[in-house]
Amino acid sequence: MTPDILSKIMPAAGLATVKYAPLLTSAMAEFGINTPARQAAFLAHVCHESGSLRYVKELASGAAYDTGELAKRLGNTPEPDGDGQRYKGRGLIQITGLANYAACGAALGIDLVNHPELLEEPIHAARSAAWFWNGHGLNEMADKELFGAMTRTINGGFNGLDDRIKHWLRARRVLGVV
């Protein structure tokens, strides 16, 4: 993946493509995102989740993840102790929740439980996205073009589906997916 190709897929990313192209290329190779169809779907979701490579930390406070059923599902503690804010979305696909941070950190060999901000570093932002993608069966969904299912797996719903599809169609065109 060259910066030029990534720029065609994510035209709003600007110079971030220079920084992220080699990191995404390496992360995709590491986690089996190794066909144009898989790469197009992966990059479309990365584009949406990161605002075209601008954000590696969720803009919301994370308070919504601090208590209740959502906190429990994400592996955060049930009491309002700041887990939601500490483990809010980070990385290019917005890893969220203590359980995901712990699993991601173990897989990548970094201490994300004690240092969640490491997911804001470009290399970890790219690798965490590819790790999540591979670990949640998204390569197989991309092979079958189950774009809605991919969106639900990443987002828990269909937030931004139209935007994601727009990026996917552009990525498919650029990467020659027919």
Buried (B, 14 or more C-beta within 10 A) or exposed (E): BEBEBBBBBBEEBEEBBBBBBBBBBBBBEBBEBEBBBBBBBBBBBBBBBBEBBEBBBBEEEBEEBBBEEBBEEBBBBEEEEEBBBBBBBBBBBBBBBBBBBBBBBEBBEBEBBEEBEBBEBBBBBBBBBBBBBBBBEBBBBBEEBBBEBBBBBBBEEEEBBEEBBBBBBBBBEBBEBE
